[in-house]
Amino acid sequence: MKNSDAFSLEKIRDLINNNDSIGIIVRGNPGVDDMAAALSLYLNFLNAGKQVLVVCPTEPLVEVSSLVGIDKVKNTFDTSKSGDLTVSFPYKEGEIEKISYTLENGFLNILVKTGEQGLSFDENDIQYKRRGGTKKVIFTIGVTRLSEVNNLLDMDSLKDAKIVNIDNKKENQQYGDVVLVSNGSSISEQASFIILSLGVKVDLDIAQNLLSGIQSATDNFQNPETSVLAFEMAAVLMKKGATRKILARRMPSKIDADSSFSSHPPSDWLAPKIYKGSTAI
């Protein structure tokens, strides 16, 4: 394993450990593989106690409807409605006796009972701040270039965010602070390795999503170019309770035709020998 590859995985751990608000963007019109990877990361980050939002620029297709968490997918990062609202005003000792609130006609009224000195500030000094809406870490799943999801991103807030780019298409533009673009046969096998490496509990819902994604991308493992990692990750996921499903054979799409599978094992950063999760291979 190369030092740069180990650094990428370590950087993901640091980003997750040091940030409570995480966003996940999956490409438009995603298939089972892309959506399974995105939702599995979403569920895993929730298990880690994070605030997570998964968004897609298009409405989910019928083929992904059976994935766990599909009902949580949004079509926008709406920071105006997410995050905590803080109301702040200047404070001097003795000016405020107590603070309470009432509910009247659909309004929350914050009551500031003044002390003997009275208040030294007026309405213009009150500040309103919303925290937690802006995502400091954004994972992109199957997005070859950021221009594909411009309508989902606030460019002003994006400059302060860290982007983790996960994909397996050769035309990916290698953008982001952490680039995990491999020549593997599925994105779900990449997501499986990342999730298992993080050491957070992998429950049955996550395992089943990931196995379904790998199956879909590899035509039930019948594609001769299915990678070694796909089989290895499938074995681990089945040990965690996931079961193989009978999937309808997919018709080749333009994206499939443009994608480049490799009959060789994925790049070294995905090598199972560095896996330190709860299940050894």
C-alpha positions, 0 to 999 in steps of 0.5 A, a space after each residue: 500500500 502506498 503512503 498516499 493511499 493510507 493518508 487518504 483513508 486516515 484523512 477521511 477518519 479525521 474529517 468524520 471524527 472532527 465534523 458533526 455535519 456531513 453531506 452526501 451527494 449522489 449523481 443524477 439518475 443513480 442506479 442501485 450501485 451509486 445509491 446503495 453506496 450513498 445510503 450506506 455511508 449515510 446510515 453508517 455516519 448516523 450510527 457514528 452520531 453525525 448529522 447527515 443529509 443525502 441529496 440527489 438532483 433527480 427523483 430516485 428511480 424505481 429500481 432503487 426503491 428497495 434500498 434502506 434509507 431511500 425515503 431520506 433522500 432530499 433534492 437540495 441542501 436547504 440551509 435555511 431550514 436546517 441547523 440550530 438557531 441562536 438568538 444573541 444579545 449583549 449581557 451585563 451583570 444585573 441587567 437580566 433577572 430571568 429568561 422564560 418563554 411562552 407559546 401564543 398563536 403559533 409563535 414562540 415568545 422569549 421573555 427577558 425579565 429585566 433587573 433593577 438596572 434595566 437593559 442597556 441594549 435595544 432591538 438593533 443589538 440582537 443577533 440571529 445565527 443559524 448553525 449546523 446547516 452548512 456541511 463542512 464535509 461533503 462526499 460525492 458519489 459517482 459524480 464525475 465533475 462538480 458542474 453536474 451538481 452545481 444546483 445543489 451547492 452553495 459556492 460561498 459555503 463550498 469554499 470552506 468545505 472538504 470534498 471526498 470524491 468517490 467514483 469508479 469512472 475513468 472520466 472523473 475529473 479527480 476533484 476534491 480534497 480526498 480523491 478515491 477514484 478506482 478502477 473497481 467494478 462497483 462504487 459499493 465495493 469501494 464504499 464497503 471497504 471505506 465503511 469497514 475501515 472506519 470501525 463504526 458498527 455495520 448493521 444489517 441494513 448497511 450490509 444489505 444495501 452494499 451487497 445489493 449495490 455490488 450485485 447490481 453493478 456486476 450483473 450478479 457477479 456474472 460480469 467477467 471483469 468483476 474485481 477481486 475486491 467485489 468478491 471479498 467485500 461480498 463475503 464480509 457483508 454476507 458474514 454480517 447477515 446480508 443475503 444475495 437477491 435475485 436481480 433483474 438483468 440490467 440493460 447496458 446504459 451509456 454510463 456503463 458503456 463509458 465506464 472502464 472495469 478492470 479484470 485486475 484487482 483495484 489500486 493498492 489503497 483498496 487492498 484488504 490487507 490494511 482493513 482494520 474493521 471488526 471483521 478480518 478477511 
